Amino acid sequence: MVDQRDKVAKANQPSIKGWCPGAWHPMASGDGLLVRVRPRFGRLTRDQLLALCAAAETYGSGLIELTSRANLQLRGVTEASWPGLMEALVEHGLVAADPEAERRPQLLLAPDWRAGDATHEVARLLEARLGELPVLPAKWGLAIDAGDAPLLNEASADLRIERAAVGGLPAQSSGALLVRVDGRSLGTPVDSPAAAVELLIRLAHWFVASGGRDAGRMRRHEVPLPPWAPASTPPARASKPMALGPHPRGRVLGLPFGRASAKALRAAVASKAATAVRVTPWRRLLIEGVPTGEPFQEQAPPGLLESERDPRLAMQACPGAPHCEQASVATLGLARALAERRLIAGSMHLSGCAKGCACRQPTDLCLTGRDGRYDLIIGDRADGAPAATGLSESDVIEYLEKNRDALRL
């Protein structure tokens, strides 16, 4: 018997490229080239953000997206404008001058790191040794999450350096760390940041030597761990993402559906008190240096979110048509309509196709585009078996309004 999920996936037939865009390796999409910037240690100075906003408007559409890997993505770049864009990005230190640097795995840091703490120390040591890593699959990533409580447990990464649940040492301490293979609940304890980096590099080589390239990602590599890396220690209890609003270092602002105009982002750092911006994998930016005593409502420019009660925070939505050539539906209009009608409860995912790029995890409700209409999926991913098919936007709204109680909307 053929599984229903297989039938749905074959019917959608999205094209999976197997790699993510970069700056030196942009990806063609429905609205031009996607150019992705990976801020070093997840942080840009105010001047760098202003330069990025100017580049987005000069060489692209002016739209900037914040991805689930904490990258900043420019849309609408053309073949003709791309060389000028790259000159600007390299000039401002937003992209390495060497294209090969972009092929190395990305370092995703917990955005609350402080200079000299364990997360920052590991990042510096690992950055200096990235050349020792083997050639790894294009989507590989490394998470450095060594604060008191892990923040990146749901972010995409193949190897993770985290705080161990035992040891009782503070986040600034060198001890009580572990290296955890993605997909495993336990990690291997180490006694210092240097030891963590050494073990991570060794595990990356083991992944390749044990046939991991065929699996592509560590989570799918179903091979017993080597005896020199026993998974024996749980990570510390995970914490929630940064809340919108005042933060000890400034303000946290949200990007609706993970995107904002360059104008809105420029306004977010209009105050010269703003010194830097940290990116997160949660569609939120930490604006460093904004005085916490000022009324927050005066800090959030139009186009950015300021309240945890905003229904758009519960929704993951990909760009959809015409921005993405894989999508058969325009997701953003429906996303806004559902938010305005408060037809969102729990978690919701709007996907232009069955790939589900905006959210790889199951959600309470998922709407997947297929042949210009929507499949409605409950409690599963974008490629899950639908409870209803062939819905127009008005059909979706009507269905959700009629089933508010059953779906707890």
C-alpha positions in Angstrom: 0.0 0.0 0.0 1.3 3.5 -0.9 1.5 5.9 2.0 -0.8 8.9 1.7 2.1 11.3 2.5 4.0 9.8 -0.5 1.0 10.4 -2.8 0.8 14.0 -1.7 4.5 14.6 -2.0 4.6 13.2 -5.6 1.6 15.3 -6.6 3.3 18.5 -5.5 6.7 17.6 -6.9 8.7 20.6 -5.8 12.2 20.9 -7.0 14.7 20.4 -4.1 18.0 22.1 -4.9 19.9 20.6 -2.0 21.8 23.8 -1.2 21.1 27.2 0.3 21.9 30.5 -1.5 24.9 32.6 -0.4 26.3 35.9 -1.5 29.0 34.4 -3.8 26.6 31.7 -4.8 23.1 33.3 -5.3 20.0 31.3 -6.1 17.6 32.2 -8.9 14.0 32.7 -7.8 10.8 34.0 -9.1 11.7 37.6 -8.4 15.4 37.6 -9.3 18.5 36.3 -7.4 18.5 35.6 -3.7 21.6 36.8 -2.1 22.2 35.7 1.5 24.5 37.4 4.0 25.8 35.5 7.0 26.8 38.1 9.7 29.9 37.1 11.6 28.9 35.7 15.0 25.3 36.8 14.1 26.1 40.5 14.7 26.2 43.6 12.5 27.4 47.1 13.6 24.9 49.9 13.0 27.0 51.1 10.0 26.9 47.6 8.5 23.1 47.4 8.8 22.8 50.8 7.2 25.1 49.7 4.4 23.1 46.5 3.9 19.8 48.6 3.7 21.4 50.9 1.1 22.6 47.9 -0.9 19.2 46.2 -0.8 17.6 49.3 -2.3 20.3 50.1 -4.8 20.9 46.6 -6.2 17.7 44.7 -5.2 14.0 45.2 -4.5 14.6 46.8 -1.1 13.2 43.8 0.7 15.3 42.1 3.4 14.4 38.7 4.9 15.6 37.1 8.1 15.9 33.4 7.7 15.5 30.5 10.1 19.3 30.2 10.0 19.7 33.8 11.2 20.9 35.0 7.8 19.8 38.2 6.1 18.6 37.7 2.6 18.2 40.2 -0.2 15.6 39.7 -2.9 15.2 41.0 -6.4 18.9 41.2 -7.3 19.6 40.9 -11.1 22.5 39.4 -13.0 23.5 42.9 -13.9 23.3 44.4 -10.4 24.9 41.5 -8.6 28.6 42.5 -9.2 28.0 46.0 -7.8 26.2 44.5 -4.8 29.1 42.2 -4.1 31.5 45.1 -4.2 29.4 46.9 -1.6 29.0 43.9 0.7 32.7 43.1 0.7 33.6 46.8 1.2 31.6 46.9 4.4 32.7 43.5 5.8 29.4 41.9 5.2 30.8 39.2 3.0 34.3 37.6 2.9 36.4 38.6 -0.1 37.3 34.9 -0.6 34.3 33.0 -2.2 35.6 29.8 -0.7 35.0 31.0 2.8 31.2 30.8 2.1 31.5 27.1 1.4 32.4 26.4 5.0 29.6 25.4 7.5 27.8 28.4 9.1 28.3 29.1 12.7 25.0 29.9 14.4 25.5 31.5 17.8 23.0 32.0 20.6 22.2 35.7 20.1 22.6 36.5 23.8 26.4 35.9 23.9 28.7 38.3 25.6 32.3 39.0 24.7 34.5 36.5 26.5 31.8 34.1 27.6 31.8 30.4 26.6 29.7 30.9 23.4 32.0 33.6 22.2 35.2 31.7 23.2 34.1 28.6 21.3 33.1 30.7 18.3 36.5 32.3 18.1 38.4 29.0 18.5 36.2 27.2 15.9 36.4 30.1 13.4 40.2 29.8 13.5 40.0 26.1 12.7 37.2 25.9 10.1 39.9 25.0 7.5 40.4 21.7 9.3 36.9 20.5 8.6 36.3 18.1 5.8 34.2 18.9 2.8 30.7 18.7 4.2 27.2 18.7 2.6 26.0 22.2 1.5 23.3 22.6 4.2 25.5 21.6 7.1 25.5 24.0 10.1 27.1 24.3 13.5 25.3 25.7 16.6 27.2 27.3 19.5 24.8 27.5 22.3 26.8 27.5 25.5 24.8 29.9 27.7 23.1 29.0 30.9 20.1 27.6 28.9 20.2 26.5 25.3 18.2 28.7 22.9 18.9 27.0 19.6 17.5 23.5 20.1 14.9 23.9 17.3 17.3 25.8 14.9 18.9 23.8 12.1 22.3 22.5 12.9 24.2 19.2 12.6 26.6 19.5 15.5 25.9 21.5 18.7 28.1 22.8 21.5 25.8 23.4 24.5 25.8 23.8 28.3 25.6 20.5 30.1 22.8 19.9 32.5 25.3 19.0 35.2 28.2 20.9 36.6 26.5 24.0 37.9 29.1 26.4 36.3 28.0 29.8 35.0 27.8 30.6 31.3 31.1 32.4 31.5 32.9 29.3 32.8 35.0 27.2 30.5 33.7 23.9 32.0 30.4 22.0 31.9 30.1 21.9 28.1 29.0 19.1 25.8 29.1 18.4 22.1 25.8 16.9 20.8 25.1 15.3 17.5 21.8 16.6 16.0 19.0 14.1 16.4 20.4 12.6 19.7 19.1 13.7 23.1 22.4 13.3 24.8 25.8 14.7 24.2 29.5 14.0 25.0 30.8 16.1 27.9 34.0 18.1 27.6 36.0 20.2 30.0 36.8 23.3 28.0 35.9 25.3 24.9 39.1 24.1 23.2 38.1 20.4 23.9 34.7 21.1 22.5 36.1 22.4 19.3 38.5 19.5 19.0 35.7 17.0 19.5 33.4 18.8 17.0 36.1 18.7 14.3 36.7 15.0 15.0 33.0 14.2 14.7 32.7 16.1 11.4 35.5 13.8 10.0 33.7 10.8 11.5 30.5 11.8 9.7 32.2 11.8 6.3 34.3 8.7 7.0 31.2 6.7 8.1 29.2 7.5 4.9 27.4 10.6 6.2 27.5 12.4 2.8 24.9 9.9 1.5 22.5 11.0 4.3 23.3 14.7 3.8 22.5 15.8 7.4 23.6 14.4 10.7 20.0 13.8 11.9 19.5 11.4 9.0 22.8 9.6 9.5 21.6 6.5 11.4 25.0 5.1 12.4 26.1 4.4 16.0 28.4 7.0 17.4 32.1 6.2 17.7 33.2 4.9 21.1 35.4 7.9 21.7 32.2 10.2 21.6 29.8 8.5 24.1 26.4 10.3 24.3 25.9 10.3 28.0 25.0 13.8 29.2 21.8 15.8 28.6 22.0 19.5 27.8 20.7 22.1 30.2 17.0 22.8 30.0 16.2 24.9 27.0 14.9 28.4 27.3 12.4 30.4 25.2 13.4 32.8 22.4 14.0 36.4 23.2 10.7 38.2 23.9 9.8 41.3 21.9 10.2 44.5 23.8 12.8 45.8 26.3 16.0 43.7 26.6 19.0 44.2 29.0 21.0 45.3 25.9 18.4 47.3 24.1 15.2 46.3 22.3 13.9 43.2 20.5 11.8 43.8 17.3 10.0 41.3 15.2 9.8 41.0 11.4 6.4 40.0 10.2 6.7 36.7 8.3 10.4 37.1 8.5 10.7 40.1 6.1 10.9 43.9 6.3 11.7 46.7 4.0 15.1 48.4 4.1 13.3 51.5 5.1 11.8 49.9 8.2 15.2 48.4 9.3 16.9 51.7 8.7 14.4 53.4 11.0 15.0 50.7 13.7 18.5 52.0 14.1 17.8 55.7 13.4 18.8 56.6 17.0 22.6 57.0 17.2 22.3 55.2 20.6 21.8 52.0 18.6 25.3 50.5 18.2 24.7 47.1 16.6 22.1 44.5 15.6 22.0 40.8 16.4 20.1 38.4 14.2 18.2 35.4 15.5 16.6 32.3 13.9 13.2 33.4 15.2 12.4 36.4 12.9 13.5 38.8 15.6 16.3 41.4 15.8 18.1 42.6 19.0 18.8 46.3 18.6 21.8 46.9 20.9 22.2 50.2 22.8 18.6 51.5 22.5 17.8 53.0 25.9 15.5 50.7 27.8 13.8 53.6 29.6 12.3 55.0 26.4 8.7 54.1 25.6 8.9 51.0 23.3 6.0 52.1 21.1 8.1 55.0 20.0 11.0 52.7 19.0 9.2 50.3 16.7 8.8 51.8 13.2 6.0 50.8 10.8 6.6 47.3 9.3 8.1 45.8 12.5 6.5 44.0 15.4 6.5 45.2 19.0 4.0 42.9 20.8 4.1 39.2 21.7 0.4 39.2 21.2 0.7 39.9 17.5 -0.9 36.9 15.7 1.7 37.0 13.0 4.3 35.7 15.4 2.4 32.3 15.5 2.6 32.0 11.7 5.4 30.7 9.5 4.9 31.8 5.9 7.3 31.4 2.9 7.5 34.2 0.3 5.1 32.2 -2.1 4.4 33.2 -5.6 5.6 35.2 -7.5 8.7 35.5 -5.4 9.5 31.8 -5.4 9.4 29.8 -8.6 8.5 26.6 -6.7 5.3 28.1 -5.2 1.9 27.8 -6.9 0.1 30.2 -4.5 0.6 33.7 -3.2 1.0 32.9 0.5 1.5 36.4 2.0 -1.9 37.8 1.1 -3.7 34.9 2.8 -1.3 35.1 5.8 -2.2 38.8 6.3 -5.9 38.0 5.9 -5.8 35.2 8.5 -3.9 37.4 10.9 -6.4 40.3 10.5 -9.3 37.9 11.2 -7.5 36.3 14.1 -7.9 32.9 12.5 -4.6 31.7 14.1 -4.2 29.6 17.2 -1.2 27.5 18.2 1.2 27.3 15.4 0.4 27.8 11.7 2.5 27.3 8.5 1.7 28.6 5.0 3.8 27.0 2.4 3.8 27.7 -1.3 4.7 24.1 -2.0 5.3 20.7 -0.2 9.0 21.5 0.5 8.0 23.5 3.5 11.1 25.8 3.5 9.7 28.2 6.1 9.1 25.4 8.7 10.4 21.9 8.7 8.5 20.9 11.9 4.9 19.8 12.2 2.5 22.7 13.1 -1.0 22.7 14.5 -2.3 23.8 11.1 -0.5 23.9 7.8 -1.7 25.2 4.4 0.2 23.9 1.5 0.0 25.2 -2.1 -0.7 22.8 -4.9 -1.7 23.6 -8.4 -2.8 27.1 -7.4 -4.9 26.1 -4.5 -4.4 25.0 -0.9 -4.3 21.7 1.0 -5.2 22.0 4.6 -3.2 19.8 6.9 -3.7 19.4 10.7 -0.9 18.6 13.1 1.7 17.8 10.4 4.3 19.3 8.0 3.7 20.8 4.6 4.0 17.4 2.9 1.5 15.7 5.4 -1.8 14.1 4.5 -4.5 16.8 4.0 -7.8 17.0 5.8 -9.1 19.1 2.9 -7.8 19.8 -0.6 -8.3 22.2 -3.5 -9.2 25.2 -1.3 -9.1 28.8 -2.6 -8.2 31.6 -0.3 -11.9 32.3 0.4 -12.5 28.6 1.0 -9.7 28.5 3.6 -11.1 31.5 5.4 -14.6 30.0 5.3 -13.4 26.6 6.5 -11.4 28.1 9.4 -14.3 30.4 10.5 -16.8 27.4 10.5 -14.4 25.2 12.4 -13.1 27.7 15.0 -14.2 25.6 17.9 -12.9 22.3 16.6 -9.6 23.9 15.7 -9.6 26.1 18.8 -9.1 29.3 16.8 
